[in-house]
Amino acid sequence: MERVNCNIIQDVLPLYVDDIVSKETKEMVDAHVIECETCRKELDMMKEKLFLPIENKSPQLQKISKQWRKKKSIVSLISVIGTAVVLIGIFSYLIYFETVIPYDEDLIQIERYGDELTTHYFGESYATFHSTHPFSLEVKGEKKNIIFIYYTKTIVDSPTRNIFNTENHQVEDEYISVLPESEKTDAVYYVDYDNKKVTSGEESWESILERAVLIWEK
């Protein structure tokens, strides 16, 4: 068997003295120091320097072991908390992050029943429905009472999926919404709007109307 380089043996001697090497490494060192006087002397010197009475060594090792377990517990706790934060973030994103569902005439239709106007949604699911009350706005030089509406979706609720719907069918009544003050309404437009932006002056109802889609008119 080829003799192991002394540098390699001397590198592992501290671990050998502390008895924290593998069985194979221990056998390798034992075999080497039998033949190598230099490494054997180095090993003897290390044993002399590191020798501690048994009554002193045990408490020291216990202290080190206790500190290690404490650090390991802290790391494990931080890991669990970190994982929980990530999972909560993902869950919140799936449930609460909403985007506007683009208008599609096959997906969203306005229907009249007597004096009431209703919006009928034909998708698998949606997150929320938004609607203004009728308000007066100039449309092509004529004052009209109009309503803006739009639907939103999340990852779990969208026109093509409803993750929490295990029965895999929709209840049609859940997708019909009555528009407010229908008798006063002249037209209904589909567009996303933000009341806060209008109130703060960032947007105006006129600018929102420019990008709106007319989906019903008296």
Secondary structure, 3 states (H helix, E strand, C coil): CCCCCHHHHHHHHHHHHCCCCCHHHHHHHHHHHHHCHHHHHHHHHHHHHHCCCHHHHHHHHHHHHHHHHHHHHHHHHHHHHHHHHHHHHHHHHHHHCCEECCCCCCCEEEEEECCEEEEEECCCCCCEEEECCCEEEEECCEEEEEEEEEEEECCCEECCEECCCCCCCCCHHHHEEECCCHHHCCEEEECCCCHHHHHHCCCCHHHHHHCCEEEEEC
